[in-house]
C-alpha cells in the first residue's frame, strides 16, 4: 500500500516526540530518513573507500559538526552533500528515538518529507548508490527478520530487511524497524 502525503502526515504528525539518550563517549551523528509519498524511504550504499561502514546500506547522514545548529541541520547538510538533496525541498516532521551503535555513534534520526519524484544524485566519494525501500516492504507485518550472529566474540541479535540487491541490517535495520512500527500504528 503506497502511503500518500496526507497519510504520512497523519501517521507522523509534525514535531512528534523522540527519546534523547545520553552517550557522552559516542560521536554525535544525524541521519535523514527521507520519505517520498507513494514510494518509500530513501537509502544509500556507502562508498567502498569510506573510513567507517564502507559498502553498507545507510540513511544519508554523518557526524554533527560544530557549525550545525541542530541534528536537523546536520542531517540536511549531510543529505545535500551525499545525495544532492536540496534542503529547501525537505519538510522536517520530527525525530525518532536516538540510536546508539556498538561502533561508537550516537545517531539522531530526523524524519523528512520530500516531494514526489525528487531528484537525487550520488556524491561518488561517499555514495555508491541511492535506492528506495518501498512502503509495501515497510508495512509488511512479517518484516523485518530477526537474525543472530557472533561478531568480535559477541553474540548479537539484529534485524534484516529483504532487498534483492542489498543487505539492510545494523543501525539502519533497527531504525527502519522503528519507522515501520510507527507507520503501522504499532508504536
Secondary structure, DSSP 8 states (H G I E B T S, - for coil): ----HHHHHHHS-TTB-------TTSEEEEEEEEEETTTEEEEEEE-TT-SSSTT-EE-EEEE--TT-SSHHHHHHHHHHHHH---GGG-EEEEE---EE-TTSEEEEEEEEEE-TT------TTTEEEEEEEEHHHHH-TT-SEEEEEEETTEEEEEEEB--SS--B-HHHHHHHHHHHHHHHT--
